[in-house]
Amino acid sequence: MADLKTRLIQLLDLAQSFRQQLLADFSSDADQRSGTWEQWSLKDELAHVVAWQLNALARLAALIHAETVPDFSDYEKINRAIYDTNRDRTLADIAAEGDRVYADFVALIRSQPADDLAQPARFSDQEPRSFAEQIMGNGFEHPSVHYADYYRRRGDLAKATQLIEASVAAVADWPEQYGIARYNLACFYALSGQTELALSALREAVQLRPSLIEWSQQDTDLASLRAEPAYQALYQS
């Protein structure tokens, strides 16, 4: 695997390429307008992704400067506020903000010693995850999941699958991140009715990241799997 700084920037670049392709594929007037809370347009989807990237950068900045870390745990309330706040913005404005956020992530990566990126944040006891994990979460994983899901909801399952599988393959040699990626893949397969693939991906994900077991039992994305004997067997001791 390439050195950590290079690898993180490569993954951010990949997420950027996914976003640019999404913008190229969906450029109708309807995609540029706000949708509804129940059915997001492309503008709503990108606004959500960018807002959580800004939240991640705010947390990282607070950790670096030994300040109180913002609390973003009430994600349902925050998601609604993001949607409402961005309703009157243009897609072009949100896309430009996404470019600025990408540049801020890259600048942050380049400014930090590699050891500080790789280890749990030694700046504060408020955050057990490493900087690399936090950057991966909102800089690569979260965007990739949303972009693939937008293709799926718009009826292009082939392109959705291609994107999500490419995002998983990109971290195949990074065991901890691969576990998260396989979990996201399981959710995607479950939502698209691909039960056997979902179960296989979920089985591998919880083996790689046992910390996902508890959440997987309540995650609504996996609701279609609950009655499957193979799903139930995953949680039998």
VOBA-1610 file (N, C-alpha, C; in pm, whole numbers, padded with zeros to 5 digits, always signed):
BEGIN
Met+00085-00119+00000Met+00000+00000+00000Met+00089+00125+00000Ala+00050+00225-00075Ala+00126+00349-00080Ala+00128+00413+00058Asp+00220+00511+00077Asp+00223+00577+00207Asp+00087+00641+00234Leu+00058+00659+00364Leu-00077+00695+00406Leu-00125+00826+00345Lys-00041+00928+00342Lys-00085+01056+00286Lys-00122+01041+00139Thr-00036+00973+00063Thr-00064+00952-00079Thr-00193+00874-00097Arg-00211+00771-00015Arg-00328+00686-00030Arg-00457+00761+00000Leu-00457+00839+00105Leu-00577+00916+00139Leu-00613+01013+00026Ile-00513+01080-00029Ile-00540+01175-00138Ile-00589+01101-00262Gln-00534+00983-00290Gln-00582+00904-00403Gln-00730+00868-00387Leu-00771+00835-00266Leu-00910+00799-00242Leu-01002+00921-00251Leu-00953+01034-00203Leu-01030+01158-00221Leu-01046+01190-00369Asp-00941+01168-00446Asp-00947+01191-00590Asp-01051+01098-00655Leu-01054+00974-00610Leu-01152+00879-00665Leu-01294+00924-00634Ala-01317+00968-00511Ala-01450+01019-00475Ala-01486+01140-00560Gln-01388+01225-00587Gln-01411+01341-00674Gln-01452+01296-00814Ser-01386+01193-00864Ser-01419+01144-00999Ser-01560+01086-01002Phe-01601+01019-00895Phe-01738+00968-00886Phe-01838+01084-00891Arg-01807+01190-00817Arg-01898+01306-00811Arg-01907+01376-00947Gln-01794+01391-01012Gln-01794+01457-01142Gln-01873+01377-01245Gln-01862+01244-01239Gln-01939+01161-01330Gln-02088+01171-01299Leu-02122+01175-01172Leu-02262+01189-01133Leu-02319+01320-01186Leu-02244+01428-01172Leu-02289+01557-01222Leu-02305+01555-01374Ala-02216+01484-01441Ala-02226+01476-01588Ala-02347+01393-01630Asp-02379+01291-01554Asp-02489+01201-01591Asp-02626+01259-01560Phe-02631+01348-01461Phe-02760+01404-01420Phe-02750+01555-01420Ser-02791+01615-01529Ser-02779+01761-01540Ser-02910+01827-01583Ser-03021+01754-01568Ser-03150+01811-01607Ser-03192+01919-01508Asp-03290+01998-01548Asp-03341+02102-01459Asp-03394+02041-01329Ala-03458+01924-01339Ala-03515+01860-01220Ala-03406+01821-01122Asp-03293+01774-01173Asp-03182+01735-01085Asp-03123+01855-01013Gln-03133+01972-01074Gln-03073+02092-01016Gln-03165+02161-00917Arg-03293+02127-00919Arg-03386+02183-00822Arg-03389+02099-00695Ser-03446+02157-00588Ser-03466+02079-00466Ser-03575+01977-00489Gly-03557+01859-00430Gly-03662+01758-00433Gly-03748+01774-00309Thr-03793+01663-00255Thr-03867+01664-00130Thr-03783+01595-00025Trp-03824+01607+00102Trp-03751+01540+00209Trp-03752+01388+00187Glu-03860+01338+00130Glu-03872+01194+00107Glu-03799+01150-00019Gln-03781+01238-00114Gln-03718+01203-00241Gln-03623+01314-00283Trp-03496+01297-00250Trp-03398+01401-00276Trp-03362+01409-00423Ser-03340+01531-00467Ser-03281+01554-00598Ser-03129+01541-00587Leu-03061+01554-00700Leu-02915+01550-00698Leu-02859+01663-00612Lys-02919+01780-00622Lys-02875+01894-00543Lys-02884+01863-00394Asp-02994+01802-00352Asp-03010+01766-00211Asp-02905+01664-00168Glu-02880+01567-00255Glu-02785+01460-00224Glu-02645+01518-00204Leu-02602+01603-00297Leu-02469+01661-00287Leu-02458+01757-00168Ala-02564+01831-00140Ala-02562+01922-00026Ala-02543+01844+00104His-02608+01731+00114His-02594+01644+00232His-02449+01597+00246Val-02391+01548+00139Val-02253+01497+00142Val-02157+01608+00181Val-02168+01723+00119Val-02076+01833+00145Val-02089+01883+00289Ala-02211+01890+00339Ala-02232+01938+00476Ala-02164+01847+00577Trp-02171+01716+00555Trp-02105+01624+00648Trp-01953+01629+00632Gln-01906+01663+00515Gln-01762+01684+00500Gln-01717+01807+00578Leu-01796+01912+00574Leu-01766+02032+00654Leu-01769+01999+00803Asn-01865+01917+00844Asn-01872+01876+00985Asn-01745+01800+01025Ala-01700+01711+00937Ala-01578+01634+00966Ala-01457+01727+00979Leu-01446+01823+00890Leu-01335+01918+00897Leu-01341+02000+01025Ala-01461+02034+01068Ala-01476+02111+01192Ala-01430+02029+01313Arg-01463+01900+01313Arg-01418+01813+01422Arg-01266+01800+01421Leu-01209+01780+01305Leu-01064+01764+01295Leu-00991+01892+01340Ala-01043+02006+01300Ala-00982+02133+01340Ala-00987+02150+01492Ala-01100+02112+01551Ala-01113+02123+01696Ala-01013+02032+01767Leu-00993+01912+01715Leu-00897+01819+01774Leu-00755+01873+01765Ile-00721+01927+01649Ile-00585+01981+01628Ile-00556+02095+01725His-00658+02178+01749His-00638+02297+01833His-00679+02275+01979Ala-00706+02148+02014Ala-00743+02112+02152Ala-00864+02191+02200Glu-00961+02206+02110Glu-01086+02274+02144Glu-01196+02170+02163Thr-01308+02214+02215Thr-01421+02124+02233Thr-01470+02077+02096Val-01484+01948+02082Val-01525+01891+01954Val-01676+01907+01936Pro-01721+01960+01822Pro-01865+01974+01799Pro-01936+01839+01808Asp-02057+01842+01862Asp-02136+01721+01878Asp-02230+01706+01758Phe-02205+01605+01675Phe-02290+01580+01558Phe-02365+01447+01573Ser-02390+01405+01696Ser-02449+01273+01720Ser-02597+01266+01683Asp-02668+01377+01690Asp-02810+01375+01655Asp-02823+01391+01503Tyr-02782+01285+01432Tyr-02769+01297+01287Tyr-02902+01315+01216Glu-03011+01263+01271Glu-03140+01280+01203Glu-03181+01428+01204Lys-03165+01493+01316Lys-03196+01636+01325Lys-03103+01716+01235Ile-02975+01679+01236Ile-02877+01750+01153Ile-02908+01732+01005Asn-02944+01610+00965Asn-02976+01584+00825Asn-03093+01670+00778Arg-03194+01684+00862Arg-03309+01767+00824Arg-03268+01914+00814Ala-03183+01958+00906Ala-03137+02097+00902Ala-03053+02122+00776Ile-02972+02024+00738Ile-02892+02037+00615Ile-02983+02053+00495Tyr-03085+01970+00489Tyr-03180+01976+00376Tyr-03248+02113+00371Asp-03298+02158+00485Asp-03371+02286+00489Asp-03279+02403+00455Thr-03158+02400+00508Thr-03063+02511+00488Thr-03024+02527+00342Asn-03018+02417+00270Asn-02967+02420+00133Asn-03074+02426+00025Arg-03199+02436+00064Arg-03308+02433-00034Arg-03298+02543-00139Asp-03253+02660-00099Asp-03251+02774-00192Asp-03117+02794-00260Arg-03022+02706-00236Arg-02893+02718-00302Arg-02896+02649-00439Thr-02805+02688-00525Thr-02799+02626-00657Thr-02707+02505-00655Leu-02728+02416-00750Leu-02640+02300-00762Leu-02498+02345-00790Ala-02481+02448-00873Ala-02346+02497-00905Ala-02274+02546-00780Asp-02346+02613-00692Asp-02287+02665-00569Asp-02244+02550-00478Ile-02329+02449-00468Ile-02297+02334-00383Ile-02180+02256-00440Ala-02177+02240-00572Ala-02066+02169-00635Ala-01935+02244-00613Ala-01938+02376-00621Ala-01818+02456-00598Ala-01772+02443-00453Glu-01866+02439-00362Glu-01830+02418-00221Glu-01768+02280-00202Gly-01817+02181-00274Gly-01757+02048-00269Gly-01613+02049-00314Asp-01581+02128-00416Asp-01442+02140-00462Asp-01355+02205-00354Arg-01410+02305-00286Arg-01333+02371-00179Arg-01309+02275-00062Val-01408+02196-00031Val-01394+02099+00078Val-01288+01995+00044Tyr-01289+01948-00080Tyr-01186+01854-00125Tyr-01047+01914-00105Ala-01030+02039-00147Ala-00901+02106-00132Ala-00862+02119+00015Asp-00961+02144+00101Asp-00932+02156+00245Asp-00889+02022+00304Phe-00951+01913+00260Phe-00910+01781+00307Phe-00765+01753+00265Val-00734+01782+00139Val-00599+01756+00089Val-00497+01841+00166Ala-00529+01967+00191Ala-00438+02054+00265Ala-00417+02002+00407Leu-00524+01953+00468Leu-00513+01898+00604Leu-00422+01776+00606Ile-00442+01687+00509Ile-00359+01566+00502Ile-00212+01603+00487Arg-00183+01698+00401Arg-00044+01737+00377Arg+00018+01809+00496Ser-00064+01871+00579Ser-00012+01949+00690Ser+00019+01867+00814Gln-00035+01744+00822Gln-00021+01664+00942Gln+00088+01557+00926Pro+00166+01531+01033Pro+00262+01420+01029Pro+00188+01289+01004Ala+00249+01201+00928Ala+00185+01074+00894Ala+00145+00995+01018Asp+00229+00999+01123Asp+00197+00925+01245Asp+00070+00977+01310Asp+00048+01108+01302Asp-00073+01165+01362Asp-00197+01129+01281Leu-00181+01108+01153Leu-00293+01065+01070Leu-00331+00921+01101Ala-00234+00839+01132Ala-00257+00695+01143Ala-00307+00651+01278Gln-00280+00727+01383Gln-00311+00682+01518Gln-00437+00749+01570Pro-00500+00686+01671Pro-00612+00756+01737Pro-00568+00894+01780Ala-00655+00990+01763Ala-00618+01131+01782Ala-00559+01154+01920Arg-00431+01181+01925Arg-00364+01201+02052Arg-00384+01343+02105Phe-00453+01425+02024Phe-00476+01563+02066Phe-00586+01574+02171Ser-00672+01474+02179Ser-00790+01486+02264Ser-00846+01348+02296Asp-00905+01334+02414Asp-00973+01209+02448Asp-01119+01211+02402Gln-01155+01313+02324Gln-01294+01324+02278Gln-01322+01241+02153Glu-01218+01186+02090Glu-01237+01115+01963Glu-01141+00996+01956Pro-01194+00872+01959Pro-01107+00755+01956Pro-01056+00718+01818Arg-01117+00772+01714Arg-01077+00735+01578Arg-00955+00814+01532Ser-00876+00753+01446Ser-00762+00823+01389Ser-00811+00929+01290Phe-00722+01024+01258Phe-00756+01123+01156Phe-00786+01055+01023Ala-00706+00953+00991Ala-00727+00883+00864Ala-00868+00823+00856Glu-00914+00762+00965Glu-01048+00704+00967Glu-01155+00812+00947Gln-01136+00926+01012Gln-01235+01033+01001Gln-01237+01091+00859Ile-01119+01106+00801Ile-01112+01157+00663Ile-01174+01057+00567Met-01145+00930+00586Met-01203+00826+00502Met-01355+00826+00513Gly-01405+00841+00635Gly-01549+00832+00656Gly-01629+00930+00574Asn-01593+01058+00584Asn-01672+01160+00514Asn-01608+01209+00385Gly-01480+01175+00365Gly-01415+01216+00242Gly-01429+01116+00129Phe-01450+00988+00165Phe-01456+00883+00063Phe-01576+00790+00078Glu-01592+00729+00195Glu-01695+00626+00210Glu-01836+00682+00199His-01865+00784+00278His-01999+00841+00280His-02039+00896+00142Pro-01953+00973+00074Pro-01990+01018-00060Pro-02015+00902-00157Ser-01928+00801-00155Ser-01942+00690-00249Ser-02076+00619-00231Val-02114+00598-00106Val-02242+00532-00077Val-02358+00616-00132His-02353+00746-00109His-02463+00831-00155His-02469+00840-00308Tyr-02355+00847-00372Tyr-02355+00856-00517Tyr-02410+00727-00579Ala-02367+00613-00527Ala-02419+00486-00578Ala-02568+00475-00553Asp-02613+00520-00436Asp-02755+00510-00405Asp-02838+00600-00494Tyr-02781+00714-00534Tyr-02856+00802-00624Tyr-02878+00736-00760Tyr-02774+00673-00812Tyr-02791+00597-00937Tyr-02897+00488-00919Arg-02891+00418-00807Arg-02988+00309-00782Arg-03131+00363-00780Arg-03152+00471-00708Arg-03287+00527-00698Arg-03336+00581-00831Arg-03243+00625-00917Arg-03282+00675-01048Arg-03294+00563-01152Gly-03279+00437-01110Gly-03304+00324-01198Gly-03185+00271-01274Asp-03065+00324-01247Asp-02945+00276-01317Asp-02866+00185-01222Leu-02917+00062-01204Leu-02854-00031-01110Leu-02715-00072-01157Ala-02696-00081-01287Ala-02565-00122-01338Ala-02457-00021-01299Lys-02486+00107-01319Lys-02385+00209-01286Lys-02370+00222-01135Ala-02480+00207-01063Ala-02474+00211-00916Ala-02383+00101-00864Thr-02402-00019-00917Thr-02322-00134-00873Thr-02175-00115-00910Gln-02151-00065-01031Gln-02013-00041-01075Gln-01943+00056-00981Leu-02012+00162-00941Leu-01951+00263-00855Leu-01922+00207-00716Ile-02020+00144-00653Ile-02001+00096-00517Ile-01897-00015-00513Glu-01896-00102-00613Glu-01796-00209-00616Glu-01656-00153-00640Ala-01645-00047-00719Ala-01515+00017-00741Ala-01464+00081-00612Ser-01555+00139-00535Ser-01514+00201-00408Ser-01466+00096-00309Val-01527-00021-00311Val-01484-00130-00223Val-01348-00184-00266Ala-01333-00206-00396Ala-01206-00258-00448Ala-01090-00164-00418Ala-01117-00035-00410Ala-01010+00063-00388Ala-00946+00050-00250Val-01015-00014-00155Val-00959-00028-00019Val-00940-00175+00018Ala-00934-00263-00082Ala-00926-00407-00056Ala-00799-00446+00020Asp-00693-00366+00010Asp-00568-00397+00080Asp-00554-00320+00211Trp-00665-00264+00259Trp-00666-00186+00383Trp-00770-00251+00475Pro-00733-00353+00553Pro-00829-00441+00621Pro-00940-00372+00699Glu-00906-00275+00783Glu-01011-00212+00864Glu-01108-00134+00777Gln-01057-00060+00680Gln-01145+00015+00592Gln-01223-00077+00499Tyr-01161-00189+00464Tyr-01229-00285+00378Tyr-01351-00343+00449Gly-01342-00364+00580Gly-01458-00412+00654Gly-01574-00315+00645Ile-01547-00186+00659Ile-01652-00085+00646Ile-01708-00083+00504Ala-01618-00092+00407Ala-01660-00090+00267Ala-01749-00210+00235Arg-01712-00328+00287Arg-01795-00447+00264Arg-01931-00431+00331Tyr-01934-00366+00444Tyr-02062-00342+00511Tyr-02150-00250+00425Asn-02092-00142+00375Asn-02168-00052+00288Asn-02217-00126+00164Leu-02135-00216+00114Leu-02175-00295-00002Leu-02292-00386+00032Ala-02288-00446+00152Ala-02400-00530+00196Ala-02530-00449+00200Cys-02522-00328+00251Cys-02641-00242+00256Cys-02692-00212+00116Phe-02600-00182+00026Phe-02639-00153-00112Phe-02709-00273-00175Tyr-02650-00390-00161Tyr-02710-00511-00218Tyr-02847-00537-00156Ala-02859-00518-00026Ala-02988-00542+00041Ala-03095-00447-00012Leu-03059-00321-00028Leu-03155-00221-00076Leu-03195-00246-00221Ser-03107-00310-00297Ser-03137-00336-00438Ser-03190-00478-00462Gly-03222-00549-00353Gly-03285-00680-00365Gly-03192-00794-00399Gln-03062-00773-00383Gln-02965-00878-00415Gln-02925-00949-00284Thr-03016-01035-00238Thr-03008-01091-00103Thr-02882-01174-00080Glu-02850-01265-00169Glu-02736-01353-00147Glu-02606-01274-00144Leu-02593-01178-00235Leu-02473-01095-00235Leu-02466-01012-00107Ala-02580-00963-00061Ala-02584-00885+00062Ala-02538-00968+00181Leu-02587-01090+00191Leu-02550-01176+00304Leu-02401-01210+00302Ser-02349-01235+00183Ser-02206-01266+00171Ser-02121-01147+00212Ala-02156-01029+00166Ala-02080-00909+00201Ala-02092-00878+00349Leu-02210-00896+00405Leu-02230-00868+00547Leu-02150-00966+00633Arg-02149-01091+00594Arg-02074-01192+00670Arg-01925-01153+00678Glu-01870-01114+00566Glu-01729-01075+00565Glu-01707-00946+00643Ala-01801-00853+00632Ala-01786-00724+00700Ala-01778-00740+00851Val-01868-00819+00908Val-01868-00832+01054Val-01752-00917+01103Gln-01697-01000+01016Gln-01575-01072+01052Gln-01456-00978+01058Leu-01449-00887+00962Leu-01339-00791+00957Leu-01354-00681+01061Arg-01478-00638+01086Arg-01505-00531+01182Arg-01615-00574+01278Pro-01582-00653+01381Pro-01685-00699+01476Pro-01762-00584+01542Ser-01702-00466+01545Ser-01772-00351+01605Ser-01898-00313+01528Leu-01913-00365+01405Leu-02032-00335+01324Leu-02151-00424+01359Ile-02128-00528+01438Ile-02234-00626+01465Ile-02356-00560+01528Glu-02335-00481+01633Glu-02448-00420+01702Glu-02529-00331+01610Trp-02460-00245+01533Trp-02532-00154+01444Trp-02605-00231+01334Ser-02543-00338+01285Ser-02605-00413+01175Ser-02737-00475+01215Gln-02758-00496+01344Gln-02882-00556+01390Gln-02998-00456+01397Gln-02966-00327+01383Gln-03071-00225+01385Gln-03074-00140+01259Asp-02977-00159+01172Asp-02967-00079+01050Asp-03085-00109+00958Thr-03163-00006+00928Thr-03281-00026+00844Thr-03246-00064+00700Asp-03124-00034+00657Asp-03082-00072+00522Asp-03081-00224+00505Leu-03068-00295+00615Leu-03059-00442+00610Leu-03191-00508+00646Ala-03299-00431+00652Ala-03427-00485+00697Ala-03474-00603+00613Ser-03445-00602+00484Ser-03491-00709+00395Ser-03423-00842+00425Leu-03316-00840+00504Leu-03242-00963+00533Leu-03284-01028+00664Arg-03360-00958+00747Arg-03386-01002+00883Arg-03443-01143+00891Ala-03532-01179+00798Ala-03599-01310+00805Ala-03516-01423+00747Glu-03402-01390+00688Glu-03320-01493+00624Glu-03244-01575+00729Pro-03252-01707+00722Pro-03177-01791+00817Pro-03028-01759+00819Ala-02972-01731+00702Ala-02829-01700+00696Ala-02796-01570+00769Tyr-02888-01473+00767Tyr-02869-01351+00843Tyr-02876-01381+00993Gln-02977-01454+01034Gln-02994-01485+01176Gln-02876-01566+01230Ala-02818-01651+01146Ala-02704-01733+01189Ala-02582-01649+01220Leu-02572-01529+01161Leu-02457-01444+01187Leu-02451-01400+01332Tyr-02565-01399+01402Tyr-02572-01343+01535Tyr-02595-01449+01643Gln-02583-01571+01605Gln-02597-01681+01701Gln-02460-01717+01755Ser-02447-01715+01884Ser-02316-01744+01945Ser-02292-01894+01955
//
